[in-house]
Amino acid sequence: MSLAAGDLNRKITISKPGATKDASNQVIPAWEPVFSLWAKILGANGMSAVRSAEAGIALAPGKYSFRIRYRLVGIDTSMRVEYQGLTFNIIDVRHDLDRHEYTDLVCETGANDG
């Protein structure tokens, strides 16, 4: 089962931490876009939230996975995903080491401006 081009229907931007300088030449932390690419967004659906609540398990809000074409290098957990004005911190990068078809960027909202 290969990753179909039609599944990759959301444009995301990967950004890395960087810095810029203000008018008084002070260094200010900033996020620098590295590249944009197409992704499929995977997230917990409403029923999994209901089942977790019924079982007394807290479901972490804002957890998503952005599936992209296989990319072994160039993305790490210091980076973040930006999508339609929303920011997601990359907490894990998982590769399809068997077929080399996709890489999943496991993300959450919250820290690091996400």
C-alpha positions in Angstrom: 0.0 0.0 0.0 1.8 3.2 -1.1 1.2 6.7 -0.1 -1.1 8.2 -2.7 -0.5 11.8 -3.9 -4.1 12.6 -3.3 -3.7 11.8 0.4 -1.1 14.6 0.7 -3.6 17.4 0.5 -2.5 19.9 3.2 0.4 22.3 2.7 2.6 22.7 5.8 5.7 24.7 6.6 8.6 23.3 8.7 10.4 26.0 10.8 13.5 25.9 12.9 14.6 28.1 15.7 16.8 31.0 14.7 17.4 34.6 15.5 17.0 38.1 14.1 18.2 41.5 15.2 16.0 44.5 16.1 16.7 48.2 15.3 19.1 48.5 18.3 21.0 45.4 17.1 19.7 43.2 19.9 19.4 39.5 19.0 15.7 38.3 19.1 14.8 34.7 19.0 12.7 33.9 15.9 11.4 31.0 13.8 12.8 30.6 10.3 10.9 28.7 7.7 13.0 25.8 6.3 10.7 24.3 3.6 7.1 23.8 2.7 5.7 20.4 1.7 2.5 18.4 1.3 1.1 16.3 4.2 -1.8 14.2 5.4 -3.0 15.2 8.8 -3.9 12.4 11.2 -5.4 13.1 14.6 -7.5 11.5 17.3 -11.1 11.4 16.2 -14.1 12.2 18.4 -14.9 8.6 19.3 -11.4 7.9 20.6 -11.8 10.9 22.9 -15.1 9.6 24.1 -13.7 6.1 24.7 -10.7 7.5 26.6 -13.0 9.6 28.8 -15.2 6.6 29.5 -12.1 4.6 30.5 -10.8 7.4 32.7 -7.8 8.0 30.4 -6.9 11.6 29.8 -6.5 12.3 26.1 -3.8 14.9 25.5 -5.5 17.7 23.5 -3.8 19.0 20.4 -1.9 15.9 19.4 -1.6 15.3 15.6 0.6 13.5 13.2 1.6 15.0 9.9 2.4 12.3 7.3 4.8 13.4 4.6 6.7 11.5 1.9 9.7 9.5 3.3 12.4 11.9 4.5 15.2 10.4 6.6 17.1 13.6 7.3 16.4 17.3 7.6 13.6 17.3 10.3 14.1 16.9 14.0 12.4 17.6 17.3 13.8 21.1 17.6 11.6 22.2 14.7 7.9 22.9 14.4 5.0 22.5 11.9 2.9 25.5 10.9 -0.4 24.9 9.2 -3.2 27.5 8.5 -1.9 29.9 11.3 -1.6 27.0 13.8 1.7 26.0 15.3 2.6 22.4 16.3 5.8 21.3 18.1 7.4 18.2 16.7 7.8 15.8 19.5 8.8 12.7 17.5 9.9 11.9 14.0 8.9 8.3 12.9 10.1 6.8 9.6 8.6 3.9 7.7 11.9 2.0 7.7 10.3 -1.0 6.0 9.0 0.5 2.8 10.4 4.0 2.9 7.1 5.5 1.9 6.4 8.0 4.6 7.6 9.9 7.6 5.3 10.8 10.4 5.8 14.1 12.3 4.2 13.5 15.7 3.2 16.9 17.0 1.4 18.7 19.8 0.3 22.2 20.5 1.6 24.0 23.7 5.2 24.7 24.4 7.8 26.4 22.1 5.2 28.9 20.8 3.1 25.9 19.5 
